[in-house]
Each structure stands twice: as structure tokens, then as C-alpha cells.
Amino acid sequence: MNRNRKKAVAASVAVGMTMVMGVSPVLAANTDISKEETVYVNAAADGTPQEITVSDWLKNSASAGDLSDVSDLKDIKNVKGDETFSQDGDKLTWNTEDKDIYYQGTTTKDLPVSMELKYYLDGAQISPSDLAGKSGHLKIEVTYKNNVKNKTKVGKKTTEMYAPFVMATAMILPTDNFTNVTIDNGKVLSDGQRNIVIGVGMPGLADNLDLKSVDEDIDLDIPEEFTMEADVTDFTMSSTFTFALTDILDSLDVDDIDGLDDLKDSMKELTDAATELVDGSKELSDGASTLDEKYQEFDSGIATLTSGVSTLNSGAATLSSGVSSYTAGADKLASGVNEYADGVGTLSKSLKEYNTGVTSLASGVQQYVKGSNNLTDGVKKYVAGVSNLGSGIETYTAGVSQLGAGIDQEAAGLTDLQTSVNGLVSGIKAKLPELQTSIASIVKFAESAKAYAAKTGEFADKVITYVTSVGEIKKNADTLNSLVNPSSTGGSAGGTSQIESGLAEAQSAAASVGAVSGTSAADQLNAAAGTVSAAAGTGDALQGDAGTISAGLDSASSAIDILSGIDTSSMDEATAAAVNSAVQGAIGAISGGVATAQGGVANLQAHAGQVSGLNDAAAQIQSAAGEVSNQNAQAAAAGDAAAQLQEGLSQIESGLAALNNQSAEDAKKDAQTQATIKALTKGIDDALTELTKNNDALTAGANALIAAGTGTGTTEEDMSLTQGADAVEAGIQKLQTTLQTYLGEKLDGGMLNTLKEGVDKLADGIQQLQAGYDKVDEGTSSLLAGTNTLTASNKQLTSGSTALESSGKTLTSGASKLTSASKQLNSGTSKITSATSQLTSGANTLSANSSKLNSGASQLASGTQQLMSGTSTLSSGSAQVKSGIKSLADGAKKLSDGTKEFDEEGIQKLSDLVDDDLQDILDRLDAICSDDNAYHSFSGKEDDMSGNVKFVIETAAIDDDSDK
């Protein structure tokens, strides 16, 4: 059904529905100018609006001049007259005298009411586009929705109420496709060939009445939806039509009702009116059925008339065509003969050009044949290229497989690397507390070594002082020995004084040597060397773990070598580029992760080397400890000698004291005492002689001890203990800084987590690479299939090129024959020229009376054509009227049933409620019918203009060619 016919049917059904829905529209005000609107909505099969067209009728009963109107429509046009209008925003002014105005426009604004259709097949919801041609048990749910609420006074309070709308939907369902049709809120009519389903609803009315608030037991179902069910075969359905009316309740005059008694009276009037409505709708249904029956006969007569006129028109057209052809032929013959006579002369002249053209044609044929041969050669090369392409794609597929194997090997290597790194991180973190303790011990050792070096320097200074004192004592002993036989007491007294002074210095130096010799520096150095060696062991462990990681990275690097070795030389450029791009992307991802990990491993190995290097320092410290031990032995010997010296000096001191206490005279007398002094003096001298033999060695040892402890060496071999301690402190500080860089500020392994995260990301990357390879592998199957299809066409191309080559030979042969025939044409032309004069005379006689014959036949054909056009228009209009009357009859029948049901299920039940306290219902009825709740216009109107609006919603048909 085309769009114009749909609108015609919609208009017919709308008129019928308006007639059966009660009365003519009741206007909101009693004025001389009113506005009636019909809103046509073209909707999708699910009820979604797609196009809205509004037809407005301005009734100019007052015969006013300019008409003022309000409208928000777009593309406004006068559809029934030539009156014009001016527009200022939504304000329209029509230039008219006393005529009604009919205009039309479009809009995209929301509708005050809407509907939704849901389709179910065998219990499952299905979209309309998928339903065409299906079979099964069908259910269609139609739901109405009222979108307009007005603030309306109900009794003594103001509330929101829905504007009153009554909606009815009609469906035409062929019995060939739909059986066992049922509906819950509506009726099903059938004429044997089709089912007419009409469903009704009053959206918002139940909420407006709110009967449950009056009595919970009230069970009055005011429908807002309906459900149609049927068994369907090869589903197809024409458009549905839904009508929404706003004035169905305007006939209820409740304005003068005062109290319950008046309500009862009005209820009786309503009941009587409903009865009359039932009777009137029954009469309307009967009349519409009669009209439908009689019009069938009228329509049959129109069909007979149309058939006869068509036959007449066909004959007249044939006659006119024949006469026209005849006269035209005669005229053309005369004209043609004359032109022919002239052309015969021209023909001879043109033959030369023709012959030239034939020659050019023959040349062109040769060029064409040459081009077709070139095309054939190109096709053969193309076929060969397709074969090469197939081979290249097979090579590419093999390369993809090789790439997949490389990726799998790389993934395995990265798994091993990830395991190794996780183990390394755990191992390093476990050894960090031990490493920190070792570093602290080394720092403490360095400080102790420096203190020891200082003490050793002091000891060496005292040893030198001791040597000097022993030398002085030896001189004094020599002097004493020379004075044991003094010539006078005065000399003896002077010598003893010198000896006493030397003895005091020797005793002091001997005491210092004895005190220093008790220091156990070697033991302290050996303890420090053990601590350094323990720290160096941690470095060895780090070296081992770093080697494990490096082996895993070498495995990952080998996978890169495999990927790099994929050969693309036998592939075409596009394939090679695609493979190289994938391979380079994989190599880039793997290389980046490997480079990062290798950098971390290199740093780890370097600093593990620094820690391991502490072994060398420990060895040097132990060597120094040995040297100190040797020096301690010498110091011990010096201490023993000092002790003996102190003992001898004490004896000398005692002897000198006794000697000083004796007088010179007594000494001479006492020979025994003299002998004792001589012997003692000789013994001291001899002992000092032996003691001074080690002076040079002690002095050299003391200087060496100073140089080894606090001296300044220039190479690693002659570096002093103090310099070594400073170097250890500097190395430990650098080591701590480096470890903080790679293990975290607090040496808690934070940076190791970064290494672990990097390896994890590398593992994730290889998984993504494997996923990408899987997609490429899938694509190769499609590529091979396409190549096979291409190869399959080679035979057809070869066959076509062979046929083209063969046709070139045929074309060359034809051109040769055409050249030969041109010679025969020259011969025939000379014969034609001789008969031209007789032909010219006969043709002029035949053409003399052609114009009169042609004129009469043309007039006859024109008249029958007009008659045919009129009967066609009559037949088309009759079909539309017939359809409209049929729809009217069906609608009237449905209305009759519906009004009866409305009376029985609605009015009668409502009347039964009047016996109870229904003042609230009275107030609500009054509010529903009030002007505050009325809906008079969709596109707008003047405030002082009465109005009425109805809506016609047409859904799209559903069939296999519903888009046409």
C-alpha cells in the first residue's frame, strides 16, 4: 500500500471511529472560529514514531477577515486553497475573507500519547524485522501510555491528573495466515477471509478515578493495554491503525451535579446515554453493513464499465496508431523518395568516403587483433604470477610456523628467566641483613686499625727514645768503669752523679718499652680480617645468582637469533613486509626487556665484584697482622731486655748508693768492697755492650713500624695501615651508595622489585606476542583459501583469452569480406539511379490526402483516452471508498460490541457504585471533564479559539518486502 492510499484509509477509518465513539467533537468554547486537528503518525512496527504530519482545519464560521492562529509546525502549506499567511514565531495570520482554512505541516515534538507493540513467537520475544515469514504461536502486546498530566482541582485539593484519552487499535489479519485469534480487551471480527481485531484502552483513567481509594473491593478493570494471540503461518501483517480521541467524555455533563442525589440523577442520565449509545452504534453497524453490501454491487458495475471503456480505448488507440502509421508512412515515403532521389546522387559521392571508412575499419580491426593478442599474453603472465603468488604464500605460511616456534622457544626461555630472577631476588633479600652487619663490622675495623696505627707510632717513638737512652747509659757505664779506681773521692763522687742521672733516663725508657710490648695488635688485625672475609662471601653469592640470571638472558637472546633468521627472500614485497614487521616487533619487545635485565645483571655483577674484592683486603690485613706479630716479637725481646736492664740498673743504683755512703778512706780500706764494685762495674759495662748491639735493629724496626702504621705510601705495596683503613672506609661508603642505588635507599631490596617487575612485563609481552601469532596463524588459512580460489580462476582466464584470440581471426576475415562487398555496392548504385524518377511520382500522389485521415483518427483516440482516464480514476476511488466502507462497517460492528461492553462493564458497574459514598468519584469525574484537564490542541491555538484534536497512528507493515 503506497503512502497516499494509507493516508486515505487512515482518514476513512478516523471518520468512522469518530462517528462511533459517541458524537461529533464537542468544542471547548462556543465561538464562531474553531480549530480541528488530525495528527497522522507514521510509526515503526514496534510503535516508535518516525514521521508526524498534522492537518489543521480552521472553521471560519464568523466570516472574519484575517484569521489569527498559533502553530509550532514546520513546512506549513495550504492544502485546499490559495490563501496565504504571514508568520511571526508561532503566530500565524491567514489572509482570507469568509473561507475555512485547511493547512498541513510536520513536527518532531513528543506525542501526548504513545504506544508500544511487543511481538512474541512461541513464548520468546522477537523483533518485527525477524518475524516476517515465521510460523508458530504469536502473541502481540499493545501498551498505551498517557504522557500528559495537568494540575487539576479535585474537590478541595489540587492534584495531577492525566488528560482524558480513549485509544483503539485495528488490525487486519488474513485467515490464510492467522487462525485461533483471541484478544483480551477488545473484539475479533471475521468475514471468512480476514480477521479484524480491535483493541481499546483508556490510559491514565484508572489513575484518575483511583477507585481503590474508595473501596479496596472495587474490581473495575479500565484497560490500558491489550494482548492479541493467534496461530500464525508465514507471518505477514499490513499496517495497524490506532486512533486516540480526547472528547469521548465531553458528553458527561457533571458541571451542574450538586451532591450525591444529583450524581445519581446524572448517573441515570449517563446510563440512559450509554443505552442510547449502544442502540445508536447498533443502528450504525447495521447501516454500515447495508452500505457495504450495496456498494459491492456499485463497485462491480464500475468494474464492468472500466473493462468496456478499456476495450474501446484499446481499439481506438489501435485505429489511431494504424492511421497515423499509414499517413506518416505515406508522407515519409513521398518525402523519403524525394530525399532518396537527391540521396542517390549523393550516394555515389559518398561511396568514396565509405570505401575509405572500410579501409580504416580494416586497419582498426588489425590493431584490435594486435591488442587482443597483447591481452592474451598479459593473461598468461597473470596466471603465471598467480602460481608464483601461491608458492610465495606457502613460503610465508612456513615462515609463520617458524615464527611461532621461535616465539614458543622465547616464551620458554623467559619462563626460566622469570623463575631465576624470582629466586635471585628472594636470595639477595635474605642475605641483605648479613651484608649490612658485615659492612658495619668493616667500618668498625677501619676505625680500630687507624687507632692501632696511632698507638704503634707512639710505641715506635718510645723504642727510639729507649735506644737513645741505652746509648747514653753505655757512655756513663764506660765512664763509671774508668772511675772505679779513682785517684780521689771527688772524681768518684762526680762519676756516680753522672751514673745516677743516666740510670734515671734508662729506667724511664725501659719502663716505656715494657709497657708497649704488651699490646696484642696482631690479634685485633686478625679479627678484622675475618669480618672482611665474611662480607666477601656475600659478594661471591651475589656473583653466583647474577650468573644464573645471565644464563637465562642468553636463552632469551638465542630466541631473538631464531626470529632474526626467518628467511623472507622468496616472499612477495607485501608478504615480506608483513612478516618482517611482526618479527621486528617481537625482537624489539624481547630486546628491550633483555637489555634492561642485562643492565641490572651487569651492575649486580660489578658490585658483587666489589664485595668479593674484600677478600683481597682481608688478605692484606692478615699479612699486616703477621708483620705486626713479628714486630711484637721484637718488642717482646726488647721488653725482656728492658726488664733485665731495669734489674741491673736497680743493682747499680743500690751499689752507687752504698758507694756514695762510704768515704774515700773507707773505700780504700775495704778491699772486698773495691773488688765488688769493680766486678759490678765490669758486669754493667759488659751487659750494656750486649744490649747496644741491638740498637740499630730496634731503631730500624721502630721506623718500619711507624712507616707501616701512619706513614704515607705512594703505591698499593707500600701503603700504610692508616691509608689502608681510609681506603676501606672510602670503598665501604662507595659500596653503600651503589647498593642503595640498586637495592633501595634503606638497602631493603626495593630496586630488586623493579627488576622483578621488568621481567614480569617481559613475560606478559611474550604472551601478547603469542596471542598475535595465533591471529596471524588464523589469517594464513584465509590467505591460502583465497589463493586457491584465485588459482581456480586461472583456467577460465586462459580459456577466455584463447577465445578472444580466435575471435580476432574471425573479425579480420569479416573486415576482408566487407571490403569486397563495397565494390558490389558501387555497381548496384548505378542501377538504382535509373528507377528513381518513377518512384518519386507515385509517392507524391499517395501523400496528397494523408492529413485529413490522420486528423480524424487522432480525435477519436484522444476522446477514448480521456474516457479511459476518467473510468480509471472512478475505479481507483471506488476501491478506496469500498475499503473505507468495509473498514467503517467493521469498525461500526466493533463499536457496537465495544459500546455494549463499555455499558455493561463500565457504566453499569459505575452506576452500582453510586449507592455508596462516592463523592470522591464525583469530584474526580468533574476534574476529568474540566477545562483544566482538557487537551484541545497538539500544535497550538489561540486562547479564545475552541479546538479539538484526534490522533491516527499507523505502524509499518511487516512482510518480506516491507521496505518497498
Secondary structure, DSSP 8 states (H G I E B T S, - for coil): --HHHHHHHHHHHHHHHHHHTSSS---SS--SEEEEEEEEEEE-TTS-EEEEEEEEEEEETT--SSEEEE---EEEEESSS---EEEETTEEEE--SS--EEEEEEE-S--SEEEEEEEEETTEEE-HHHHTT--EEEEEEEEEEE--EEEEEETTEEEEEE---EEEEEEEEETTTEEEEEESSEEEEE-SSEEEEEEEE-TTHHHHH-GGGT-TT------SEEEEEEEESS--B---EEEEES-TTTT---TT--HHHHHHHHHHHHHHHHHHHHHHHHHHHHHHHHHHHHHHHHHHHHHHHHHHHHHHHHHHHHHHHHHHHHHHHHHHHHHHHHHHHHHHHHHHHHHHHHHHHHHHHHHHHHHHHHHHHHHHHHHHHHHHHHHHHHHHHHHHHHHHHHHHHHHHHHHHHHHHHHHHHHHHHHHHHHHHHHHHHHHHHHHHHHHHHHHHHHHHHHHHHHHHHHHHHHHHHHHHHHHHHHTSS-SSHHHHHHHHHHHHHHHHHHHHHHHHHHHHTT--HHHHHHHHHHHHHHHHHHHHHHHHHHHHHHHHHHHHHHHHHHHHT---TTS-HHHHHHHHHHHHHHHHHHHHHHHHHHHHHHHHHHHHHHHHTHHHHHHHHHHHHHHHHHHHHHHHHHHHHHHHHHHHHHHHHHHHHHHHHS-HHHHHH-HHHHHHHHHHHHHHHHHHHHHHTTHHHHHHHHHHHHHHHH---SSSTT--HHHHHHHHHHHHHHHHHHHHHHH-TTSSSHHHHHHHHHHHHHHHHHHHHHHHHHHHHHHHHHHHHHHHHHHHTHHHHHHHHHHHHHHHHHHHHHHHHHHHHHHHHHHHHHHHHHTHHHHHHHHHHHTTTHHHHHHHHHHHHHHHHHHHHHHHHHHHHHHHHHHHHHHHHHHHHHHHHHHHHIIIIIIHHHHHGGGS--HHHHHHHHHHTSGGG----SS---TTSEEEEEEEEEE--BSTTTT-
